């Protein structure tokens, strides 16, 4: 029950965070935001089902794994704002949160190159005698990429300790899953590569936890990779730049709204006596306070320094970059 309650709190935090950040985007405080609404169970369950030493290669809606590993919320939000608190120094798209301290790799949005990278990291770990497992995430759309084939084939041949988690949320932006593949499921593709494939209800946090935990422990024992298809749904737009009413039926959205992963876990916790109405009220107040404080701390951060533009290019900064920095600093900041 403590793990289930912690997962419920993390999922509620994520939902409230999405609401606040989408409002900030509409107000012009941040430039872009991609919400996780309706898909909270997968990243949160995966965060709890893995060890903090396992490496995560995200695809699009998994950055919240950072928060399950103790990554500070205000530092997480600094990557949405792109200010001096951003550990990635503003070098990613907004809302593409990552952090080396939590073993969550900087990611390439939706297109799939993170899958072979996850396999490579897993193979390197075996060579080094490191007992870590790599999690390679993708959406249903990325299963149409060559990277998906290369990653699964390599992982199976070399028995790499990697778990492939496909968030099948039915839509690759505006292209439905039925247009991606003639297979009845994504999970069944695993058999052609010689690995187990599991299809799980991606809106059932406890089921996702169980399946992913089993797959990571199997990989850790040296038994090779697993493909996990999480059947879920993207309730909101693909991002703050998208209008889903142009390509999908609102009735479909409403049907999935009734399968809300947060409402489902909450009902389970109430039915088992682990969560009371008083607990819910205390949780609401706690989340509001935590998010308000994180936003306040983030918005108090100054912009990134211009000098950081040429950091990390060379181990020792060469003369031509020094002179370019000096020239840049001669101009007053706009």
C-alpha positions in Angstrom: 0.0 0.0 0.0 2.8 2.6 0.7 4.1 2.1 -2.9 0.6 2.3 -4.3 -0.1 5.5 -2.4 3.2 7.0 -3.5 2.3 6.2 -7.1 -1.1 7.7 -6.7 0.4 10.9 -5.3 2.9 11.1 -8.2 0.2 10.6 -10.8 -2.0 13.3 -9.2 1.0 15.6 -9.1 1.6 15.1 -12.8 -2.0 15.8 -13.7 -2.1 19.0 -11.7 1.3 20.0 -13.1 0.0 19.6 -16.7 -3.0 21.8 -15.9 -0.8 24.5 -14.5 1.8 24.4 -17.3 -0.8 24.4 -20.1 -2.3 27.5 -18.4 1.2 29.1 -18.3 1.7 28.3 -22.0 -1.6 30.0 -22.9 -0.6 33.0 -20.8 2.8 33.2 -22.7 4.9 32.4 -19.7 6.3 29.3 -21.4 6.6 28.7 -25.1 5.5 25.0 -25.4 4.2 22.2 -23.3 3.3 18.5 -23.9 0.9 17.1 -21.4 0.7 13.5 -20.2 -3.0 13.6 -19.3 -4.5 10.1 -19.5 -1.1 8.4 -19.7 0.2 9.1 -16.2 0.1 5.4 -15.2 2.9 4.3 -17.5 5.8 6.7 -16.6 4.9 6.6 -12.9 4.5 2.8 -12.7 7.8 2.4 -14.7 9.6 4.8 -12.3 8.5 2.7 -9.3 9.1 -0.6 -11.0 12.7 0.1 -11.8 15.8 0.8 -9.8 17.3 4.3 -9.7 20.4 2.8 -11.2 18.5 1.6 -14.3 18.9 3.9 -17.3 15.8 5.5 -18.9 15.7 6.4 -22.6 12.4 8.4 -22.9 10.3 8.9 -26.0 7.8 11.7 -25.3 5.7 11.4 -22.1 8.0 9.6 -19.7 10.1 12.5 -18.2 8.1 12.3 -14.9 10.2 9.2 -14.1 12.7 11.9 -13.0 10.3 12.9 -10.2 9.9 9.3 -9.0 13.7 9.4 -8.5 13.9 12.5 -6.3 14.7 15.0 -9.1 13.7 18.4 -7.7 10.4 19.7 -9.1 11.7 23.3 -9.5 14.7 22.0 -11.5 12.3 19.9 -13.6 10.2 22.9 -14.3 13.2 25.1 -15.1 13.6 22.9 -18.3 10.1 24.0 -19.4 11.0 27.7 -18.8 14.6 27.3 -20.1 16.2 29.5 -17.4 19.3 29.4 -15.3 17.9 26.6 -13.2 17.9 24.2 -16.3 20.6 21.6 -15.9 20.5 21.2 -19.7 21.3 24.9 -20.1 18.3 25.5 -22.4 19.7 23.2 -25.1 16.6 21.0 -25.5 13.1 21.8 -26.7 10.9 23.0 -23.8 9.1 20.2 -22.0 11.9 17.7 -22.9 13.0 17.2 -19.3 16.0 15.0 -18.6 18.7 14.7 -16.0 21.9 12.7 -15.6 21.6 12.6 -11.8 18.5 10.5 -12.3 19.8 8.4 -15.2 17.2 9.8 -17.5 18.8 10.5 -20.9 18.1 13.6 -23.0 15.7 12.5 -25.7 14.9 13.0 -29.4 11.1 13.6 -29.2 8.9 11.0 -30.9 10.9 9.4 -33.6 12.6 6.3 -32.2 16.5 6.8 -32.1 16.5 6.2 -28.4 15.7 2.5 -28.9 19.1 1.5 -30.4 20.8 3.8 -27.8 19.0 1.9 -25.0 20.3 -1.4 -26.5 23.8 0.0 -26.8 23.8 1.2 -23.2 22.5 -2.2 -22.0 25.2 -4.1 -23.9 27.9 -1.8 -22.5 26.6 -2.4 -19.0 27.0 -6.2 -19.5 30.5 -5.7 -20.7 31.3 -3.5 -17.6 29.7 -5.9 -15.2 27.1 -3.3 -14.3 23.8 -4.8 -13.2 21.6 -2.1 -14.7 18.7 -2.5 -17.1 17.9 0.0 -19.8 14.3 1.1 -20.5 13.7 2.1 -24.1 10.4 3.9 -24.6 8.5 4.6 -27.8 5.0 5.4 -29.0 3.0 3.4 -31.4 4.2 5.6 -34.3 7.8 4.9 -33.7 7.2 1.2 -34.2 7.1 2.1 -37.9 10.7 3.3 -37.8 13.7 1.3 -38.8 15.2 2.1 -35.4 12.5 -0.1 -33.8 13.5 -3.1 -35.9 17.2 -2.6 -35.5 16.9 -2.2 -31.7 14.7 -5.3 -31.1 16.7 -7.5 -33.4 20.1 -6.5 -31.8 18.7 -6.8 -28.3 17.3 -10.3 -28.9 20.5 -11.6 -30.6 22.8 -10.3 -27.9 20.4 -10.9 -25.0 20.8 -7.2 -23.9 19.2 -6.3 -20.6 16.7 -3.9 -22.0 12.9 -3.5 -21.7 11.1 -1.9 -24.6 8.0 -0.1 -23.4 5.6 1.0 -26.2 3.1 3.6 -25.1 0.3 2.8 -27.6 -1.9 5.8 -27.1 -3.7 5.2 -30.4 -2.4 8.3 -32.2 1.0 9.2 -33.6 0.1 12.9 -33.6 -2.7 12.6 -36.2 -2.1 9.1 -37.6 -4.1 6.3 -35.9 -2.4 3.1 -34.9 -4.4 1.2 -37.5 -2.4 3.0 -40.1 1.0 2.0 -38.5 0.8 -1.7 -38.7 -1.3 -4.6 -40.0 -0.5 -6.6 -36.9 -3.4 -7.1 -34.5 -1.1 -5.9 -31.7 2.3 -4.3 -31.2 3.2 -6.9 -28.6 3.0 -9.8 -31.0 5.8 -8.4 -33.0 8.2 -9.6 -30.3 7.8 -13.2 -31.3 9.4 -12.6 -34.7 12.5 -11.2 -32.9 12.7 -14.1 -30.4 11.7 -12.3 -27.2 8.6 -12.2 -25.0 5.9 -9.7 -25.9 3.3 -8.6 -23.3 0.3 -6.4 -23.8 -0.9 -4.6 -20.7 -3.6 -2.2 -19.8 -1.6 1.0 -19.7 -4.3 2.8 -17.6 -3.9 0.2 -14.8 -0.9 1.5 -12.9 -0.6 -1.7 -10.8 -0.7 -4.0 -13.9 2.0 -1.8 -15.6 4.1 -2.0 -12.4 3.9 -5.7 -12.2 4.7 -6.4 -15.9 7.6 -3.9 -16.1 9.1 -5.0 -12.8 9.0 -8.7 -14.0 10.6 -7.7 -17.3 13.4 -5.7 -15.7 14.2 -8.5 -13.2 14.2 -11.0 -16.1 16.7 -8.8 -18.0 18.8 -8.5 -14.8 19.1 -12.2 -14.6 20.6 -12.3 -18.1 17.5 -13.7 -19.8 17.3 -11.0 -22.4 14.8 -8.3 -23.5 11.1 -8.0 -23.3 8.6 -5.9 -25.4 5.8 -4.4 -23.4 2.9 -2.8 -25.1 0.9 -0.4 -22.8 -2.5 0.2 -24.2 -3.5 3.8 -23.2 -4.9 7.0 -24.7 -3.7 10.6 -25.1 -6.7 12.5 -23.7 -5.2 16.0 -24.6 -3.6 17.4 -27.6 -0.3 16.0 -28.9 1.3 19.2 -27.6 0.3 22.8 -27.0 0.8 23.3 -30.8 -1.8 20.7 -31.8 -5.6 20.8 -32.4 -6.8 17.1 -32.1 -10.4 18.1 -33.1 -9.2 18.2 -36.7 -8.5 14.5 -36.8 -10.3 12.5 -34.1 -13.8 12.1 -32.8 -14.7 13.6 -29.4 -16.8 10.5 -28.6 -13.6 8.4 -28.6 -11.9 10.8 -26.2 -15.0 10.6 -23.9 -14.9 6.8 -23.9 -11.3 6.8 -22.8 -11.9 9.6 -20.2 -14.1 7.0 -18.4 -10.9 4.8 -18.1 -8.9 7.5 -16.3 -5.8 5.8 -14.7 -5.9 8.2 -11.7 -9.6 7.7 -11.0 -8.9 3.9 -11.3 -6.1 3.7 -8.8 -7.9 6.1 -6.5 -11.0 3.8 -6.5 -8.8 0.8 -5.7 -7.1 2.6 -2.8 -10.5 3.7 -1.4 -12.0 0.2 -1.8 -9.0 -1.3 0.1 -9.2 1.3 2.9 -5.8 2.8 2.1 -7.3 6.2 1.2 -10.0 8.2 2.9 -11.8 11.4 2.0 -9.7 13.2 4.6 -6.5 11.8 3.0 -7.7 13.1 -0.4 -8.2 16.6 1.0 -4.8 16.6 2.6 -3.2 15.3 -0.6 -4.9 18.1 -2.6 -3.6 20.8 -0.3 -0.1 19.2 -0.3 0.1 19.1 -4.1 -1.1 22.6 -4.5 1.5 23.9 -2.1 4.3 21.9 -3.6 3.5 23.0 -7.2 3.0 26.6 -6.2 6.3 26.7 -4.4 8.1 25.0 -7.3 6.6 27.5 -9.8 7.6 30.4 -7.6 11.2 29.1 -7.2 11.4 28.4 -11.0 10.1 31.8 -12.1 12.5 33.5 -9.7 15.5 32.1 -11.6 17.3 34.5 -14.0 17.6 33.8 -17.7 20.5 31.6 -18.9 23.8 33.4 -19.2 24.9 34.1 -22.7 28.3 32.7 -22.0 26.8 29.3 -21.5 26.3 29.2 -25.2 29.9 28.1 -25.7 30.2 25.9 -22.6 30.8 22.1 -23.1 31.9 22.4 -26.7 35.6 21.5 -25.9 37.2 20.2 -22.8 39.5 23.1 -22.9 38.1 26.2 -24.5 40.2 27.2 -27.6 41.2 30.8 -28.4 38.7 31.4 -31.2 35.8 30.6 -28.8 37.3 32.9 -26.1 37.4 35.7 -28.6 33.8 35.0 -29.8 32.6 35.1 -26.1 34.4 38.4 -25.5 32.7 39.9 -28.6 29.3 38.6 -27.5 29.7 40.1 -24.1 30.5 43.6 -25.6 26.9 43.9 -26.7 24.4 44.9 -24.0 21.8 42.2 -23.3 18.4 43.0 -25.1 
